[in-house]
Amino acid sequence: MKKKLLILFITISNINCYSQISFEKGYYINNSNQIIDCQIRNIDWRNNPTEFEYRLSENNEAQKTTIKSVKEFGIYNTSKYIRKTINIDRSSDNINNLSNDKNPIFKEEELFLKVLVEGKSNLYEYVDGNLSRYFYNVENSNIEQLIFKSYKNPENNIVKNNKFRQQLWNDLKCPNFKMSKIQNIEYKKNDLVRYFTEYSKCHNAELINFEKKEKKDLFNLTLRPRINSSSFTVENYATESRNTDFGNKTRFGFGIEAEFILPFNKYKWSILIEPTYQYYKSKKSTDVNNVSGGKLVVEVDYNSIEAPISLRHYFFLNNNSKIFVNASVIFDLSSKSSIEYTRDDGSHLNSLEINPLKNNLAIGIGYKHHDKYSLEIRYQTKREILGDYAYYSSNYKTSSIIFGYSLF
């Protein structure tokens, strides 16, 4: 069942995913220096691309072209990439793989560099997985890497080669800049974009900041009341008379969802944490031969705080509406929950403490309107809540209709 849920989530994520990312007005320059106006599929590349998809008009079929055929491409008012053959240092930043050499190890490669800032000086970025490198040039000079490298010294301590600060001090000077300003710059996109922007402004040069985008709210907090439809069965391998089907019960629950939107791929992915209160209560009587009075009364009282950790994918319908799918791992923390076995006269036989030992999974599909109101249908896989008992097994399942109201 877990494999089926995973396959279903991947399938849903890929349905229409291809079409959800829109074509936007752009251009590319081919090897003959021809500028081709077109529409480019904007997937908000997290890693620098080696190819992209475009169409000449809305009525034309999409085509792919690669770095071998394109010198430059861009999406108007959004992004720009240029092809360059440059020296790049791919030394690992992983603390387990650091070298003892403070100097960069350069290798010549042909890459698409993302333009971050254009002005009197230009700033470029290259990202490949966990690798982030920044490059620069001043006016028409050759593009060079801004050098930063972590390495281990002879005492096996981790130290940093921050030569990029010296490069900035030597090549991007301004009368108002002090050394203390340089010393506070980290090898991070925001710090470097800010510095290159200030440098061009200092020299009254024309400036294009491709990173100056509309601020996006990357955190949402949502109230999530719900209607739960839950069923619960218990099976005893030693005594069949203890087998109980408690049936399906409808109960209310309540959760608070914290959503962290990932800042790439057009903000279509997010990670969620959703503490949720749920409860299930039922009572069954069974005619048996091995209990005095001839009747066994079984009562379950199960309440817990569920803590789903989810991955969400959005499909944008328009500016105000979107569909989403979730895949979740649910951690369950039960509190004073048990199953009580009694005779018909109320005398106690025994009790079982509910203690979920394994996490279960869930998948949901929903709709969100104006980033404020939402509705989701969610299905959970089986949850074993009697894992402490050798002769017992249980099957707790829940389907939910979840309403949402985002506070911010």
C-alpha positions as YAML, in Angstrom:
chain: A
units: angstrom
residues:
- id: 1
  name: MET
  ca: [0.00, 0.00, 0.00]
- id: 2
  name: LYS
  ca: [2.83, 2.41, 0.84]
- id: 3
  name: LYS
  ca: [4.42, 1.73, -2.54]
- id: 4
  name: LYS
  ca: [1.08, 2.36, -4.24]
- id: 5
  name: LEU
  ca: [0.71, 5.68, -2.45]
- id: 6
  name: LEU
  ca: [4.19, 6.74, -3.48]
- id: 7
  name: ILE
  ca: [3.56, 5.76, -7.10]
- id: 8
  name: LEU
  ca: [0.21, 7.59, -7.03]
- id: 9
  name: PHE
  ca: [1.82, 10.78, -5.68]
- id: 10
  name: ILE
  ca: [4.57, 10.72, -8.30]
- id: 11
  name: THR
  ca: [2.00, 10.09, -11.03]
- id: 12
  name: ILE
  ca: [-0.25, 12.93, -9.90]
- id: 13
  name: SER
  ca: [2.75, 15.26, -9.59]
- id: 14
  name: ASN
  ca: [3.69, 14.54, -13.17]
- id: 15
  name: ILE
  ca: [0.18, 14.83, -14.59]
- id: 16
  name: ASN
  ca: [-0.03, 18.30, -16.09]
- id: 17
  name: CYS
  ca: [3.28, 19.18, -14.43]
- id: 18
  name: TYR
  ca: [4.68, 19.58, -17.89]
- id: 19
  name: SER
  ca: [2.01, 22.05, -18.83]
- id: 20
  name: GLN
  ca: [1.79, 23.85, -15.49]
- id: 21
  name: ILE
  ca: [5.03, 25.71, -16.12]
- id: 22
  name: SER
  ca: [4.14, 28.34, -18.68]
- id: 23
  name: PHE
  ca: [5.85, 29.57, -21.81]
- id: 24
  name: GLU
  ca: [6.98, 33.17, -21.40]
- id: 25
  name: LYS
  ca: [8.23, 35.76, -23.85]
- id: 26
  name: GLY
  ca: [11.95, 35.52, -24.39]
- id: 27
  name: TYR
  ca: [14.74, 35.17, -26.91]
- id: 28
  name: TYR
  ca: [17.87, 33.26, -27.70]
- id: 29
  name: ILE
  ca: [21.00, 34.02, -29.72]
- id: 30
  name: ASN
  ca: [22.28, 31.20, -31.91]
- id: 31
  name: ASN
  ca: [25.82, 30.47, -33.02]
- id: 32
  name: SER
  ca: [25.34, 32.74, -36.04]
- id: 33
  name: ASN
  ca: [24.54, 35.66, -33.69]
- id: 34
  name: GLN
  ca: [20.91, 35.71, -34.82]
- id: 35
  name: ILE
  ca: [18.43, 36.87, -32.18]
- id: 36
  name: ILE
  ca: [15.38, 34.61, -32.23]
- id: 37
  name: ASP
  ca: [12.27, 35.96, -30.50]
- id: 38
  name: CYS
  ca: [10.31, 33.10, -29.01]
- id: 39
  name: GLN
  ca: [8.47, 31.79, -25.99]
- id: 40
  name: ILE
  ca: [10.59, 29.86, -23.49]
- id: 41
  name: ARG
  ca: [9.27, 27.32, -21.02]
- id: 42
  name: ASN
  ca: [10.15, 28.90, -17.68]
- id: 43
  name: ILE
  ca: [10.85, 26.19, -15.12]
- id: 44
  name: ASP
  ca: [12.68, 28.59, -12.79]
- id: 45
  name: TRP
  ca: [15.81, 26.46, -12.99]
- id: 46
  name: ARG
  ca: [17.35, 25.63, -9.63]
- id: 47
  name: ASN
  ca: [20.42, 24.19, -11.36]
- id: 48
  name: ASN
  ca: [21.94, 25.94, -14.35]
- id: 49
  name: PRO
  ca: [20.46, 24.33, -17.46]
- id: 50
  name: THR
  ca: [22.26, 22.75, -20.39]
- id: 51
  name: GLU
  ca: [19.13, 22.90, -22.56]
- id: 52
  name: PHE
  ca: [15.74, 24.56, -22.66]
- id: 53
  name: GLU
  ca: [12.44, 24.27, -24.45]
- id: 54
  name: TYR
  ca: [10.91, 26.98, -26.61]
- id: 55
  name: ARG
  ca: [8.29, 27.61, -29.26]
- id: 56
  name: LEU
  ca: [8.22, 30.33, -31.90]
- id: 57
  name: SER
  ca: [4.57, 31.18, -31.21]
- id: 58
  name: GLU
  ca: [1.57, 29.81, -29.33]
- id: 59
  name: ASN
  ca: [0.54, 27.86, -32.41]
- id: 60
  name: ASN
  ca: [3.91, 26.18, -32.91]
- id: 61
  name: GLU
  ca: [5.05, 22.95, -31.34]
- id: 62
  name: ALA
  ca: [7.65, 23.12, -28.59]
- id: 63
  name: GLN
  ca: [11.27, 22.38, -29.49]
- id: 64
  name: LYS
  ca: [14.40, 21.74, -27.48]
- id: 65
  name: THR
  ca: [17.76, 23.36, -28.01]
- id: 66
  name: THR
  ca: [21.02, 22.89, -26.14]
- id: 67
  name: ILE
  ca: [24.07, 24.78, -24.99]
- id: 68
  name: LYS
  ca: [25.89, 23.68, -28.15]
- id: 69
  name: SER
  ca: [23.56, 25.76, -30.32]
- id: 70
  name: VAL
  ca: [22.85, 28.77, -28.11]
- id: 71
  name: LYS
  ca: [25.19, 31.58, -27.03]
- id: 72
  name: GLU
  ca: [22.62, 33.37, -24.87]
- id: 73
  name: PHE
  ca: [18.97, 33.11, -23.90]
- id: 74
  name: GLY
  ca: [16.65, 34.98, -21.63]
- id: 75
  name: ILE
  ca: [13.10, 35.47, -20.41]
- id: 76
  name: TYR
  ca: [12.18, 39.14, -20.50]
- id: 77
  name: ASN
  ca: [12.18, 40.86, -17.10]
- id: 78
  name: THR
  ca: [12.97, 37.56, -15.40]
- id: 79
  name: SER
  ca: [16.25, 35.82, -16.19]
- id: 80
  name: LYS
  ca: [19.21, 35.69, -18.53]
- id: 81
  name: TYR
  ca: [21.86, 33.02, -19.24]
- id: 82
  name: ILE
  ca: [25.06, 33.32, -21.26]
- id: 83
  name: ARG
  ca: [27.28, 30.54, -22.61]
- id: 84
  name: LYS
  ca: [30.92, 30.82, -21.61]
- id: 85
  name: THR
  ca: [33.97, 28.60, -21.61]
- id: 86
  name: ILE
  ca: [35.49, 29.30, -18.22]
- id: 87
  name: ASN
  ca: [37.66, 27.87, -15.48]
- id: 88
  name: ILE
  ca: [35.60, 26.54, -12.60]
- id: 89
  name: ASP
  ca: [36.66, 25.03, -9.28]
- id: 90
  name: ARG
  ca: [34.41, 22.14, -8.27]
- id: 91
  name: SER
  ca: [36.16, 21.35, -4.97]
- id: 92
  name: SER
  ca: [33.76, 19.76, -2.51]
- id: 93
  name: ASP
  ca: [32.28, 21.81, 0.31]
- id: 94
  name: ASN
  ca: [31.32, 18.65, 2.20]
- id: 95
  name: ILE
  ca: [33.29, 18.57, 5.47]
- id: 96
  name: ASN
  ca: [33.95, 14.86, 4.95]
- id: 97
  name: ASN
  ca: [35.55, 15.46, 1.55]
- id: 98
  name: LEU
  ca: [37.60, 18.60, 2.10]
- id: 99
  name: SER
  ca: [41.08, 18.68, 0.61]
- id: 100
  name: ASN
  ca: [44.26, 19.94, 2.25]
- id: 101
  name: ASP
  ca: [44.95, 22.35, -0.60]
- id: 102
  name: LYS
  ca: [43.79, 25.93, -0.09]
- id: 103
  name: ASN
  ca: [44.06, 26.72, -3.79]
- id: 104
  name: PRO
  ca: [41.18, 26.15, -6.21]
- id: 105
  name: ILE
  ca: [41.52, 23.30, -8.68]
- id: 106
  name: PHE
  ca: [40.32, 24.74, -11.95]
- id: 107
  name: LYS
  ca: [38.90, 22.85, -14.88]
- id: 108
  name: GLU
  ca: [37.83, 24.42, -18.17]
- id: 109
  name: GLU
  ca: [34.14, 23.86, -18.95]
- id: 110
  name: GLU
  ca: [31.49, 25.25, -21.26]
- id: 111
  name: LEU
  ca: [28.55, 26.39, -19.12]
- id: 112
  name: PHE
  ca: [25.44, 28.50, -19.10]
- id: 113
  name: LEU
  ca: [26.06, 31.18, -16.46]
- id: 114
  name: LYS
  ca: [23.07, 32.88, -14.89]
- id: 115
  name: VAL
  ca: [23.33, 36.66, -14.98]
- id: 116
  name: LEU
  ca: [22.49, 38.14, -11.58]
- id: 117
  name: VAL
  ca: [23.61, 41.75, -12.04]
- id: 118
  name: GLU
  ca: [24.54, 43.69, -15.19]
- id: 119
  name: GLY
  ca: [26.22, 47.05, -14.87]
- id: 120
  name: LYS
  ca: [29.71, 48.52, -14.71]
- id: 121
  name: SER
  ca: [30.56, 45.11, -13.27]
- id: 122
  name: ASN
  ca: [28.66, 41.90, -13.89]
- id: 123
  name: LEU
  ca: [27.87, 39.09, -11.47]
- id: 124
  name: TYR
  ca: [27.11, 35.54, -12.58]
- id: 125
  name: GLU
  ca: [26.03, 32.37, -10.82]
- id: 126
  name: TYR
  ca: [26.50, 28.66, -11.47]
- id: 127
  name: VAL
  ca: [24.59, 26.06, -9.43]
- id: 128
  name: ASP
  ca: [24.87, 22.30, -9.78]
- id: 129
  name: GLY
  ca: [23.25, 20.42, -6.90]
- id: 130
  name: ASN
  ca: [25.04, 21.50, -3.72]
- id: 131
  name: LEU
  ca: [27.71, 23.34, -5.69]
- id: 132
  name: SER
  ca: [27.37, 27.14, -5.93]
- id: 133
  name: ARG
  ca: [29.98, 29.27, -7.65]
- id: 134
  name: TYR
  ca: [29.98, 32.97, -8.49]
- id: 135
  name: PHE
  ca: [31.79, 34.69, -11.36]
- id: 136
  name: TYR
  ca: [32.39, 38.29, -12.34]
- id: 137
  name: ASN
  ca: [33.89, 40.66, -14.82]
- id: 138
  name: VAL
  ca: [34.31, 44.42, -15.02]
- id: 139
  name: GLU
  ca: [32.97, 45.97, -18.20]
- id: 140
  name: ASN
  ca: [34.47, 43.90, -21.06]
- id: 141
  name: SER
  ca: [37.14, 41.98, -19.15]
- id: 142
  name: ASN
  ca: [37.29, 38.18, -19.06]
- id: 143
  name: ILE
  ca: [34.94, 36.38, -16.71]
- id: 144
  name: GLU
  ca: [36.66, 34.93, -13.64]
- id: 145
  name: GLN
  ca: [35.47, 32.92, -10.68]
- id: 146
  name: LEU
  ca: [35.18, 34.65, -7.33]
- id: 147
  name: ILE
  ca: [37.32, 32.32, -5.25]
- id: 148
  name: PHE
  ca: [36.06, 30.76, -2.06]
- id: 149
  name: LYS
  ca: [37.16, 27.38, -0.77]
- id: 150
  name: SER
  ca: [36.92, 25.45, 2.49]
- id: 151
  name: TYR
  ca: [39.87, 23.18, 3.24]
- id: 152
  name: LYS
  ca: [41.72, 21.48, 6.09]
- id: 153
  name: ASN
  ca: [44.98, 22.89, 7.42]
- id: 154
  name: PRO
  ca: [47.88, 20.73, 8.72]
- id: 155
  name: GLU
  ca: [46.21, 20.64, 12.16]
- id: 156
  name: ASN
  ca: [43.11, 19.15, 10.47]
- id: 157
  name: ASN
  ca: [41.02, 22.22, 11.26]
- id: 158
  name: ILE
  ca: [38.55, 23.55, 8.72]
- id: 159
  name: VAL
  ca: [39.59, 26.94, 7.38]
- id: 160
  name: LYS
  ca: [38.42, 29.10, 4.48]
- id: 161
  name: ASN
  ca: [40.13, 30.69, 1.53]
- id: 162
  name: ASN
  ca: [38.23, 33.97, 1.12]
- id: 163
  name: LYS
  ca: [40.20, 35.30, -1.80]
- id: 164
  name: PHE
  ca: [36.97, 36.63, -3.34]
- id: 165
  name: ARG
  ca: [37.11, 39.54, -0.88]
- id: 166
  name: GLN
  ca: [40.53, 40.54, -2.15]
- id: 167
  name: GLN
  ca: [39.25, 40.27, -5.73]
- id: 168
  name: LEU
  ca: [36.37, 42.62, -4.91]
- id: 169
  name: TRP
  ca: [38.68, 45.08, -3.16]
- id: 170
  name: ASN
  ca: [41.13, 45.12, -6.06]
- id: 171
  name: ASP
  ca: [38.69, 45.20, -8.97]
- id: 172
  name: LEU
  ca: [35.47, 46.81, -7.70]
- id: 173
  name: LYS
  ca: [36.52, 49.92, -5.83]
- id: 174
  name: CYS
  ca: [34.43, 52.89, -4.86]
- id: 175
  name: PRO
  ca: [35.54, 55.94, -2.83]
- id: 176
  name: ASN
  ca: [32.80, 55.23, -0.30]
- id: 177
  name: PHE
  ca: [33.74, 51.58, 0.24]
- id: 178
  name: LYS
  ca: [35.86, 50.66, 3.24]
- id: 179
  name: MET
  ca: [37.75, 47.46, 3.92]
- id: 180
  name: SER
  ca: [35.33, 46.66, 6.74]
- id: 181
  name: LYS
  ca: [32.55, 46.49, 4.15]
- id: 182
  name: ILE
  ca: [34.48, 43.87, 2.19]
- id: 183
  name: GLN
  ca: [35.33, 41.86, 5.29]
- id: 184
  name: ASN
  ca: [31.65, 41.48, 6.16]
- id: 185
  name: ILE
  ca: [30.65, 40.04, 2.78]
- id: 186
  name: GLU
  ca: [29.87, 36.31, 2.76]
- id: 187
  name: TYR
  ca: [30.13, 34.08, -0.29]
- id: 188
  name: LYS
  ca: [26.36, 34.17, -0.70]
- id: 189
  name: LYS
  ca: [24.10, 35.36, -3.48]
- id: 190
  name: ASN
  ca: [22.35, 38.13, -1.55]
- id: 191
  name: ASP
  ca: [25.59, 39.61, -0.21]
- id: 192
  name: LEU
  ca: [27.25, 39.60, -3.62]
- id: 193
  name: VAL
  ca: [24.21, 40.97, -5.47]
- id: 194
  name: ARG
  ca: [24.01, 43.81, -2.97]
- id: 195
  name: TYR
  ca: [27.71, 44.65, -3.37]
- id: 196
  name: PHE
  ca: [27.69, 44.58, -7.19]
- id: 197
  name: THR
  ca: [24.54, 46.71, -7.23]
- id: 198
  name: GLU
  ca: [26.09, 49.29, -4.91]
- id: 199
  name: TYR
  ca: [29.28, 49.32, -7.00]
- id: 200
  name: SER
  ca: [27.41, 50.21, -10.22]
- id: 201
  name: LYS
  ca: [25.34, 52.84, -8.41]
- id: 202
  name: CYS
  ca: [28.50, 54.35, -6.96]
- id: 203
  name: HIS
  ca: [29.78, 54.91, -10.51]
- id: 204
  name: ASN
  ca: [26.38, 56.10, -11.80]
- id: 205
  name: ALA
  ca: [26.36, 53.24, -14.29]
- id: 206
  name: GLU
  ca: [23.29, 51.68, -15.86]
- id: 207
  name: LEU
  ca: [22.17, 48.70, -13.85]
- id: 208
  name: ILE
  ca: [19.98, 45.63, -14.32]
- id: 209
  name: ASN
  ca: [19.37, 43.51, -11.23]
- id: 210
  name: PHE
  ca: [17.80, 40.23, -12.35]
- id: 211
  name: GLU
  ca: [17.39, 39.18, -8.72]
- id: 212
  name: LYS
  ca: [15.21, 42.16, -7.87]
- id: 213
  name: LYS
  ca: [11.94, 40.28, -7.95]
- id: 214
  name: GLU
  ca: [8.62, 40.72, -6.29]
- id: 215
  name: LYS
  ca: [8.90, 39.48, -2.73]
- id: 216
  name: LYS
  ca: [7.12, 36.19, -2.21]
- id: 217
  name: ASP
  ca: [5.66, 35.14, 1.11]
- id: 218
  name: LEU
  ca: [7.39, 31.83, 1.73]
- id: 219
  name: PHE
  ca: [5.58, 30.90, 4.95]
- id: 220
  name: ASN
  ca: [1.91, 30.18, 5.54]
- id: 221
  name: LEU
  ca: [0.12, 29.38, 8.79]
- id: 222
  name: THR
  ca: [-3.28, 27.76, 8.30]
- id: 223
  name: LEU
  ca: [-6.06, 26.64, 10.65]
- id: 224
  name: ARG
  ca: [-7.27, 23.18, 9.55]
- id: 225
  name: PRO
  ca: [-10.51, 21.85, 11.08]
- id: 226
  name: ARG
  ca: [-11.60, 18.51, 9.66]
- id: 227
  name: ILE
  ca: [-14.14, 15.73, 9.55]
- id: 228
  name: ASN
  ca: [-12.52, 12.32, 10.09]
- id: 229
  name: SER
  ca: [-14.09, 9.04, 9.07]
- id: 230
  name: SER
  ca: [-12.18, 6.31, 10.94]
- id: 231
  name: SER
  ca: [-12.47, 2.55, 11.26]
- id: 232
  name: PHE
  ca: [-10.75, 0.25, 13.73]
- id: 233
  name: THR
  ca: [-10.41, -3.53, 13.99]
- id: 234
  name: VAL
  ca: [-8.52, -5.72, 16.47]
- id: 235
  name: GLU
  ca: [-7.45, -9.29, 15.87]
- id: 236
  name: ASN
  ca: [-6.18, -11.76, 18.50]
- id: 237
  name: TYR
  ca: [-4.22, -14.71, 17.11]
- id: 238
  name: ALA
  ca: [-4.73, -16.83, 20.24]
- id: 239
  name: THR
  ca: [-8.39, -16.18, 21.11]
- id: 240
  name: GLU
  ca: [-10.85, -15.56, 18.32]
- id: 241
  name: SER
  ca: [-13.45, -14.20, 20.75]
- id: 242
  name: ARG
  ca: [-11.24, -11.15, 21.29]
- id: 243
  name: ASN
  ca: [-11.46, -10.17, 17.61]
- id: 244
  name: THR
  ca: [-13.43, -6.93, 17.37]
- id: 245
  name: ASP
  ca: [-14.60, -4.71, 14.55]
- id: 246
  name: PHE
  ca: [-15.43, -1.34, 16.06]
- id: 247
  name: GLY
  ca: [-16.89, -0.05, 12.83]
- id: 248
  name: ASN
  ca: [-16.69, 3.32, 11.15]
- id: 249
  name: LYS
  ca: [-17.03, 6.49, 13.21]
- id: 250
  name: THR
  ca: [-17.22, 10.12, 12.14]
- id: 251
  name: ARG
  ca: [-15.45, 12.57, 14.40]
- id: 252
  name: PHE
  ca: [-14.09, 16.10, 14.29]
- id: 253
  name: GLY
  ca: [-10.42, 16.97, 14.44]
- id: 254
  name: PHE
  ca: [-8.35, 20.12, 14.36]
- id: 255
  name: GLY
  ca: [-4.87, 20.93, 13.09]
- id: 256
  name: ILE
  ca: [-2.52, 23.85, 12.52]
- id: 257
  name: GLU
  ca: [-0.45, 23.71, 9.35]
- id: 258
  name: ALA
  ca: [2.92, 25.44, 9.01]
- id: 259
  name: GLU
  ca: [3.92, 25.59, 5.35]
- id: 260
  name: PHE
  ca: [7.42, 26.44, 4.14]
- id: 261
  name: ILE
  ca: [7.38, 27.24, 0.41]
- id: 262
  name: LEU
  ca: [10.58, 26.32, -1.43]
- id: 263
  name: PRO
  ca: [12.03, 29.32, -3.31]
- id: 264
  name: PHE
  ca: [12.53, 27.70, -6.72]
- id: 265
  name: ASN
  ca: [10.62, 25.98, -9.54]
- id: 266
  name: LYS
  ca: [8.01, 28.79, -9.55]
- id: 267
  name: TYR
  ca: [7.14, 28.21, -5.87]
- id: 268
  name: LYS
  ca: [5.31, 25.01, -6.70]
- id: 269
  name: TRP
  ca: [6.81, 22.88, -3.90]
- id: 270
  name: SER
  ca: [6.51, 23.20, -0.15]
- id: 271
  name: ILE
  ca: [7.23, 21.32, 3.06]
- id: 272
  name: LEU
  ca: [4.57, 21.17, 5.76]
- id: 273
  name: ILE
  ca: [4.29, 20.33, 9.45]
- id: 274
  name: GLU
  ca: [0.73, 19.90, 10.69]
- id: 275
  name: PRO
  ca: [0.13, 19.00, 14.39]
- id: 276
  name: THR
  ca: [-3.41, 17.62, 14.54]
- id: 277
  name: TYR
  ca: [-5.69, 16.44, 17.32]
- id: 278
  name: GLN
  ca: [-7.81, 13.37, 16.53]
- id: 279
  name: TYR
  ca: [-9.85, 10.92, 18.55]
- id: 280
  name: TYR
  ca: [-11.83, 7.72, 18.10]
- id: 281
  name: LYS
  ca: [-14.24, 6.18, 20.61]
- id: 282
  name: SER
  ca: [-16.41, 3.09, 20.21]
- id: 283
  name: LYS
  ca: [-17.99, 0.29, 22.25]
- id: 284
  name: LYS
  ca: [-18.92, -3.24, 21.14]
- id: 285
  name: SER
  ca: [-20.62, -6.17, 22.87]
- id: 286
  name: THR
  ca: [-20.07, -9.75, 21.71]
- id: 287
  name: ASP
  ca: [-21.70, -13.02, 22.79]
- id: 288
  name: VAL
  ca: [-18.95, -15.44, 23.88]
- id: 289
  name: ASN
  ca: [-18.72, -18.78, 25.68]
- id: 290
  name: ASN
  ca: [-15.48, -18.28, 27.59]
- id: 291
  name: VAL
  ca: [-16.49, -15.29, 29.76]
- id: 292
  name: SER
  ca: [-18.87, -15.45, 32.73]
- id: 293
  name: GLY
  ca: [-22.16, -13.82, 31.86]
- id: 294
  name: GLY
  ca: [-21.71, -14.86, 28.22]
- id: 295
  name: LYS
  ca: [-21.02, -11.38, 26.97]
- id: 296
  name: LEU
  ca: [-17.76, -9.55, 26.30]
- id: 297
  name: VAL
  ca: [-17.84, -5.75, 26.26]
- id: 298
  name: VAL
  ca: [-14.94, -4.02, 24.50]
- id: 299
  name: GLU
  ca: [-14.45, -0.26, 24.56]
- id: 300
  name: VAL
  ca: [-11.76, 1.72, 22.76]
- id: 301
  name: ASP
  ca: [-10.83, 5.27, 23.69]
- id: 302
  name: TYR
  ca: [-8.07, 6.54, 21.41]
- id: 303
  name: ASN
  ca: [-6.96, 10.15, 21.19]
- id: 304
  name: SER
  ca: [-3.67, 11.45, 19.92]
- id: 305
  name: ILE
  ca: [-1.70, 14.26, 18.39]
- id: 306
  name: GLU
  ca: [-0.75, 13.39, 14.83]
- id: 307
  name: ALA
  ca: [2.28, 15.16, 13.39]
- id: 308
  name: PRO
  ca: [2.29, 14.77, 9.60]
- id: 309
  name: ILE
  ca: [5.38, 15.94, 7.74]
- id: 310
  name: SER
  ca: [4.37, 16.47, 4.13]
- id: 311
  name: LEU
  ca: [5.65, 17.37, 0.71]
- id: 312
  name: ARG
  ca: [3.18, 19.44, -1.34]
- id: 313
  name: HIS
  ca: [3.07, 20.19, -5.04]
- id: 314
  name: TYR
  ca: [0.90, 22.94, -6.54]
- id: 315
  name: PHE
  ca: [-0.75, 23.10, -9.96]
- id: 316
  name: PHE
  ca: [-1.63, 26.72, -10.73]
- id: 317
  name: LEU
  ca: [-4.95, 27.17, -12.53]
- id: 318
  name: ASN
  ca: [-4.85, 30.98, -12.56]
- id: 319
  name: ASN
  ca: [-3.69, 33.82, -10.32]
- id: 320
  name: ASN
  ca: [-6.32, 33.04, -7.68]
- id: 321
  name: SER
  ca: [-6.78, 29.27, -7.85]
- id: 322
  name: LYS
  ca: [-4.56, 26.22, -7.54]
- id: 323
  name: ILE
  ca: [-4.81, 22.50, -6.99]
- id: 324
  name: PHE
  ca: [-2.35, 20.69, -4.75]
- id: 325
  name: VAL
  ca: [-1.32, 17.16, -3.84]
- id: 326
  name: ASN
  ca: [0.37, 16.07, -0.62]
- id: 327
  name: ALA
  ca: [2.40, 13.03, 0.38]
- id: 328
  name: SER
  ca: [2.85, 12.66, 4.14]
- id: 329
  name: VAL
  ca: [4.61, 10.64, 6.80]
- id: 330
  name: ILE
  ca: [2.51, 10.68, 9.97]
- id: 331
  name: PHE
  ca: [4.02, 10.46, 13.44]
- id: 332
  name: ASP
  ca: [1.40, 9.66, 16.09]
- id: 333
  name: LEU
  ca: [1.66, 10.54, 19.79]
- id: 334
  name: SER
  ca: [-1.17, 8.89, 21.71]
- id: 335
  name: SER
  ca: [-2.17, 10.05, 25.18]
- id: 336
  name: LYS
  ca: [-3.89, 7.89, 27.84]
- id: 337
  name: SER
  ca: [-5.47, 5.71, 25.18]
- id: 338
  name: SER
  ca: [-6.54, 2.12, 25.75]
- id: 339
  name: ILE
  ca: [-8.85, -0.75, 24.91]
- id: 340
  name: GLU
  ca: [-10.83, -2.06, 27.89]
- id: 341
  name: TYR
  ca: [-12.32, -5.57, 28.11]
- id: 342
  name: THR
  ca: [-15.15, -6.04, 30.66]
- id: 343
  name: ARG
  ca: [-17.85, -8.56, 31.47]
- id: 344
  name: ASP
  ca: [-21.54, -7.82, 31.06]
- id: 345
  name: ASP
  ca: [-21.81, -6.90, 34.75]
- id: 346
  name: GLY
  ca: [-19.09, -4.26, 34.36]
- id: 347
  name: SER
  ca: [-16.31, -6.20, 36.06]
- id: 348
  name: HIS
  ca: [-12.87, -5.70, 34.54]
- id: 349
  name: LEU
  ca: [-11.17, -8.42, 32.50]
- id: 350
  name: ASN
  ca: [-8.08, -6.74, 31.07]
- id: 351
  name: SER
  ca: [-6.91, -3.70, 29.16]
- id: 352
  name: LEU
  ca: [-4.55, -2.96, 26.29]
- id: 353
  name: GLU
  ca: [-2.53, 0.23, 26.15]
- id: 354
  name: ILE
  ca: [-2.52, 1.88, 22.75]
- id: 355
  name: ASN
  ca: [1.02, 2.64, 21.63]
- id: 356
  name: PRO
  ca: [1.61, 3.26, 17.91]
- id: 357
  name: LEU
  ca: [5.09, 1.97, 17.09]
- id: 358
  name: LYS
  ca: [5.25, 2.61, 13.35]
- id: 359
  name: ASN
  ca: [4.53, 5.66, 11.26]
- id: 360
  name: ASN
  ca: [1.92, 5.50, 8.55]
- id: 361
  name: LEU
  ca: [1.54, 7.39, 5.29]
- id: 362
  name: ALA
  ca: [-1.09, 9.61, 3.74]
- id: 363
  name: ILE
  ca: [-1.87, 11.20, 0.42]
- id: 364
  name: GLY
  ca: [-4.20, 14.11, -0.20]
- id: 365
  name: ILE
  ca: [-5.54, 16.26, -2.99]
- id: 366
  name: GLY
  ca: [-7.01, 19.70, -2.52]
- id: 367
  name: TYR
  ca: [-7.92, 23.12, -3.84]
- id: 368
  name: LYS
  ca: [-6.80, 26.56, -2.61]
- id: 369
  name: HIS
  ca: [-8.45, 29.88, -3.43]
- id: 370
  name: HIS
  ca: [-6.87, 33.33, -3.06]
- id: 371
  name: ASP
  ca: [-4.14, 31.76, -0.90]
- id: 372
  name: LYS
  ca: [-6.69, 31.96, 1.92]
- id: 373
  name: TYR
  ca: [-9.29, 29.20, 1.73]
- id: 374
  name: SER
  ca: [-8.63, 25.54, 1.05]
- id: 375
  name: LEU
  ca: [-10.32, 22.16, 0.95]
- id: 376
  name: GLU
  ca: [-8.51, 18.82, 0.97]
- id: 377
  name: ILE
  ca: [-9.48, 15.16, 0.83]
- id: 378
  name: ARG
  ca: [-6.91, 12.92, 2.53]
- id: 379
  name: TYR
  ca: [-6.51, 9.16, 2.82]
- id: 380
  name: GLN
  ca: [-4.25, 7.43, 5.35]
- id: 381
  name: THR
  ca: [-2.75, 3.97, 5.16]
- id: 382
  name: LYS
  ca: [-3.21, 1.40, 7.92]
- id: 383
  name: ARG
  ca: [-1.87, 2.33, 11.35]
- id: 384
  name: GLU
  ca: [-0.82, -0.38, 13.80]
- id: 385
  name: ILE
  ca: [-1.53, 0.87, 17.32]
- id: 386
  name: LEU
  ca: [-1.09, -2.34, 19.35]
- id: 387
  name: GLY
  ca: [2.51, -3.03, 18.48]
- id: 388
  name: ASP
  ca: [3.47, -3.85, 22.09]
- id: 389
  name: TYR
  ca: [1.36, -7.04, 22.15]
- id: 390
  name: ALA
  ca: [2.60, -10.25, 20.55]
- id: 391
  name: TYR
  ca: [-0.82, -11.88, 19.97]
- id: 392
  name: TYR
  ca: [-2.66, -8.77, 18.84]
- id: 393
  name: SER
  ca: [-2.73, -6.82, 15.62]
- id: 394
  name: SER
  ca: [-4.83, -3.81, 14.75]
- id: 395
  name: ASN
  ca: [-5.92, -1.82, 11.74]
- id: 396
  name: TYR
  ca: [-6.76, 1.85, 12.20]
- id: 397
  name: LYS
  ca: [-7.65, 3.80, 9.05]
- id: 398
  name: THR
  ca: [-8.79, 7.37, 8.52]
- id: 399
  name: SER
  ca: [-10.10, 9.40, 5.62]
- id: 400
  name: SER
  ca: [-10.57, 13.14, 6.12]
- id: 401
  name: ILE
  ca: [-12.22, 16.17, 4.63]
- id: 402
  name: ILE
  ca: [-10.05, 19.09, 5.71]
- id: 403
  name: PHE
  ca: [-11.01, 22.76, 5.60]
- id: 404
  name: GLY
  ca: [-8.35, 25.46, 5.70]
- id: 405
  name: TYR
  ca: [-8.16, 29.14, 6.54]
- id: 406
  name: SER
  ca: [-4.74, 30.76, 6.16]
- id: 407
  name: LEU
  ca: [-3.91, 33.41, 8.74]
- id: 408
  name: PHE
  ca: [-0.86, 34.52, 6.75]
...
